[in-house]
Amino acid sequence: MMETVKMTTEPGMEIPRNSSEIQANDVCWFFFFFHAVYFHAAFLIRSLFSWMA
């Protein structure tokens, strides 16, 4: 998130034209990050319960 905001503020980049693309990219990264965290958390909890059982 912070890297995309930093890139848009660099001189030479056209912010109005790329704003929608940046927003879509942020949404894609958010879903990817959420899915990865959810998958790893479920995997770790499952392995933890299998160890405790």
N, C-alpha and C positions, 0 to 999 in steps of 0.2 A: 504494500500500500504506500509506504513512504517513498520507495524508489520511484514509483510511477509519478507521484506528485513532484518529486525532485526533477524527474526528466521533463515534465511539462513546463517547469519554470526555467529551463535552460534557454538561453537566447538562440533563436533560429528555428525553434519548433513552433508550429502554428497551433496554438491552443484551441481556438474555436472549432477547427476541423477535426482535431484528434480527441476532443473531449468525450464524444460518444464511444469511440473505440476504447479509450482508456477506461471508461466506466464498464463496458462489457468485459474487458480484460480483468478488471477488479472482481466482477461477479464470478467469472470463471475460476479465478484463483481462489476466491472465497469458498466456492463449492468444492474445489479440489482439496483445499486445506481441511475443510470440515469433514469431507469423506475420508481423507487419510487419517485424521485424528480419531474419528469414530471407529474406523476399521482397526487401528492399532490398539485403541482402548478396549474394544471388544475382544481382540485377540489376547491381550495381556490379562484381562479379567478371566477369560476362559482358561488360560494356562494356569493362572493363580488358583482358581477353584479346582482344577485337576490336580495341582500339587497338594492342596489342602485335603482333598478327599482321600 
